[in-house]
């Protein structure tokens, strides 16, 4: 989802479950596409070393942000370091659209956020945070 969504493969050979998963991924991207394409991009953790790569897209007005994280393979014993989010509205609270969990902008910006990555090779996650009224 970094910049644009790309799903490749021979669709004629995909199972119904794989096609349904691809449709869900496309729908998820469409919900956040405006932030990815028009928001500010922050590279929070680079693709080098043992830590996950983390990028953040933030709406200009701070109303929402999307955090994308991925890693090539599990690195046992490597600490999960927080990444400090940027472009948030100071003092605001943000709700995770998937889990409903609420985060305070000050905590996300000053102490950081630890994206939860599943186990396995090429693990990834997308966290969409929306500012609460």
C-alpha positions as a Python dict, from the first residue, in 0.01 Angstrom:
ca = {
    (1, 'X'): (0, 0, 0),
    (2, 'X'): (300, 232, 0),
    (3, 'X'): (206, 484, -267),
    (4, 'X'): (-13, 252, -467),
    (5, 'X'): (-157, -93, -427),
    (6, 'X'): (-13, -375, -630),
    (7, 'X'): (-141, -731, -629),
    (8, 'X'): (8, -965, -882),
    (9, 'X'): (-29, -1320, -992),
    (10, 'X'): (-220, -1542, -1228),
    (11, 'X'): (-576, -1472, -1113),
    (12, 'X'): (-706, -1767, -1313),
    (13, 'X'): (-515, -1998, -1077),
    (14, 'X'): (-622, -1834, -751),
    (15, 'X'): (-861, -2010, -516),
    (16, 'X'): (-1187, -1849, -408),
    (17, 'X'): (-1027, -1776, -70),
    (18, 'X'): (-731, -1600, -235),
    (19, 'X'): (-961, -1396, -456),
    (20, 'X'): (-1169, -1296, -155),
    (21, 'X'): (-855, -1195, 37),
    (22, 'X'): (-738, -984, -259),
    (23, 'X'): (-1080, -816, -277),
    (24, 'X'): (-1059, -736, 97),
    (25, 'X'): (-710, -586, 51),
    (26, 'X'): (-830, -369, -238),
    (27, 'X'): (-1127, -250, -31),
    (28, 'X'): (-898, -170, 263),
    (29, 'X'): (-668, 31, 36),
    (30, 'X'): (-961, 226, -108),
    (31, 'X'): (-1057, 332, 248),
    (32, 'X'): (-711, 486, 309),
    (33, 'X'): (-603, 578, -44),
    (34, 'X'): (-670, 950, 9),
    (35, 'X'): (-422, 958, 300),
    (36, 'X'): (-157, 761, 111),
    (37, 'X'): (-184, 965, -207),
    (38, 'X'): (-234, 1312, -56),
    (39, 'X'): (-89, 1292, 296),
    (40, 'X'): (259, 1367, 422),
    (41, 'X'): (498, 1071, 411),
    (42, 'X'): (724, 1002, 709),
    (43, 'X'): (986, 729, 695),
    (44, 'X'): (1004, 629, 1060),
    (45, 'X'): (1232, 326, 1036),
    (46, 'X'): (1447, 238, 739),
    (47, 'X'): (1475, -91, 554),
    (48, 'X'): (1821, -169, 692),
    (49, 'X'): (1915, -376, 992),
    (50, 'X'): (1705, -600, 1208),
    (51, 'X'): (1416, -369, 1292),
    (52, 'X'): (1094, -353, 1090),
    (53, 'X'): (1052, -92, 819),
    (54, 'X'): (785, 161, 921),
    (55, 'X'): (632, 440, 715),
    (56, 'X'): (353, 677, 812),
    (57, 'X'): (113, 878, 598),
    (58, 'X'): (-59, 1168, 776),
    (59, 'X'): (-345, 1385, 653),
    (60, 'X'): (-252, 1753, 626),
    (61, 'X'): (-506, 1851, 890),
    (62, 'X'): (-397, 1575, 1131),
    (63, 'X'): (-740, 1410, 1114),
    (64, 'X'): (-603, 1065, 1036),
    (65, 'X'): (-286, 873, 983),
    (66, 'X'): (-187, 537, 839),
    (67, 'X'): (111, 343, 975),
    (68, 'X'): (250, 63, 758),
    (69, 'X'): (511, -175, 900),
    (70, 'X'): (679, -484, 761),
    (71, 'X'): (984, -705, 808),
    (72, 'X'): (1152, -967, 596),
    (73, 'X'): (1165, -1236, 860),
    (74, 'X'): (1131, -1289, 1232),
    (75, 'X'): (1427, -1168, 1433),
    (76, 'X'): (1420, -1345, 1766),
    (77, 'X'): (1572, -1150, 2051),
    (78, 'X'): (1556, -815, 1869),
    (79, 'X'): (1369, -563, 2084),
    (80, 'X'): (1048, -410, 1948),
    (81, 'X'): (1148, -45, 1948),
    (82, 'X'): (876, 219, 1936),
    (83, 'X'): (851, 463, 1645),
    (84, 'X'): (746, 821, 1713),
    (85, 'X'): (455, 924, 1496),
    (86, 'X'): (443, 1265, 1329),
    (87, 'X'): (183, 1496, 1182),
    (88, 'X'): (-73, 1438, 1459),
    (89, 'X'): (-288, 1705, 1622),
    (90, 'X'): (-127, 1789, 1959),
    (91, 'X'): (-347, 1685, 2250),
    (92, 'X'): (-588, 1486, 2032),
    (93, 'X'): (-694, 1126, 2080),
    (94, 'X'): (-688, 878, 1792),
    (95, 'X'): (-896, 563, 1748),
    (96, 'X'): (-761, 257, 1569),
    (97, 'X'): (-1025, 178, 1305),
    (98, 'X'): (-959, -196, 1323),
    (99, 'X'): (-939, -256, 1699),
    (100, 'X'): (-1117, 47, 1844),
    (101, 'X'): (-820, 109, 2073),
    (102, 'X'): (-769, 477, 2163),
    (103, 'X'): (-425, 643, 2165),
    (104, 'X'): (-325, 990, 2278),
    (105, 'X'): (-126, 1198, 2027),
    (106, 'X'): (127, 1298, 2291),
    (107, 'X'): (204, 936, 2373),
    (108, 'X'): (227, 843, 2004),
    (109, 'X'): (459, 1135, 1927),
    (110, 'X'): (674, 1145, 2241),
    (111, 'X'): (694, 785, 2363),
    (112, 'X'): (616, 611, 2038),
    (113, 'X'): (404, 336, 1893),
    (114, 'X'): (493, -32, 1853),
    (115, 'X'): (322, -183, 1548),
    (116, 'X'): (218, -540, 1620),
    (117, 'X'): (355, -764, 1345),
    (118, 'X'): (239, -1124, 1303),
    (119, 'X'): (502, -1398, 1310),
    (120, 'X'): (647, -1538, 991),
    (121, 'X'): (842, -1417, 691),
    (122, 'X'): (739, -1092, 524),
    (123, 'X'): (502, -1004, 805),
    (124, 'X'): (318, -675, 768),
    (125, 'X'): (50, -465, 928),
    (126, 'X'): (-149, -152, 854),
    (127, 'X'): (-279, 66, 1138),
    (128, 'X'): (-532, 337, 1048),
    (129, 'X'): (-580, 596, 1321),
    (130, 'X'): (-860, 855, 1308),
    (131, 'X'): (-874, 1163, 1530),
    (132, 'X'): (-1168, 1157, 1770),
    (133, 'X'): (-1401, 1455, 1800),
}
